[in-house]
Amino acid sequence: DSGVTQTPKHLITATGQRVTLRCSPRSGDLSVYWYQQSLDQGLQFLIQYYNGEERAKGNILERFSAQQFPDLHSELNLSSLELGDSALYFCASSSSGTNTGELFFGEGSRLTVL
Amino acid sequence: SQQGEEDPQALSIQEGENATMNCSYKTSINNLQWYRQNSGRGLVHLILIRSNEREKHSGRLRVTLDTSKKSSSLLITASRAADTASYFCATDRRNDYKLSFGAGTTVTVRA
């Protein structure tokens, strides 16, 4: 058990819909990372937050947004969903604020868009 | 695009044999890490090697890093069925807060 909790574990929705994925980092970790894993794109970095502030942005679509709340949990919002958004979405946390260090991954949220 | 690329894409070995996989990357790095992922599960950190280190050991794992060739290797000795998983290398660069993953090597250990 990594100590990182992601909900929901599975989600099935239709094209055009909006979903919210939630992540609770390990106790004490200030950094939260979001990754998307699909068969054709592999593991893609989406976005990183540190203590509530966005610190790095990757290949995140404009239809996607994220935030980290004062209690350090994070949410990833995916809107206007397309079939290609079907993937496993991982959250990871780290205690490091100055460099990446070891990431602790949650078990992921599997999104299926029909 | 991925920073690291693993080779081979897939590897099948007998229990007790060693498994070696390689990772090549494109730009100068700060650290290189290896992660394991069991099917459909979250990634688990295995080992981190800094850019000024050349070799590191952890249990049955041995990692090497050659910054001149921009490559790393992961050796798993005396493999077990439980080592069946996908293995990913990941790199980060100085003052860059993201960790970039390669496409992974799928290892199957046959009993």
Interface residues (C-beta under 8 A of the other chain):
Chain A: S2 V4 S31 Y33 Y35 G42 L43 F45 Q48 Y50 R55 A56 G58 L88 F90 A92 N99 T100 G101 E102 L103 F104 F105 G106 E107 G108 R110
Chain B: Q2 N30 N31 Q33 Y35 G40 R41 G42 L43 V44 H45 L48 F88 D92 R94 D96 Y97 K98 L99 S100 F101 G102 A103 G104
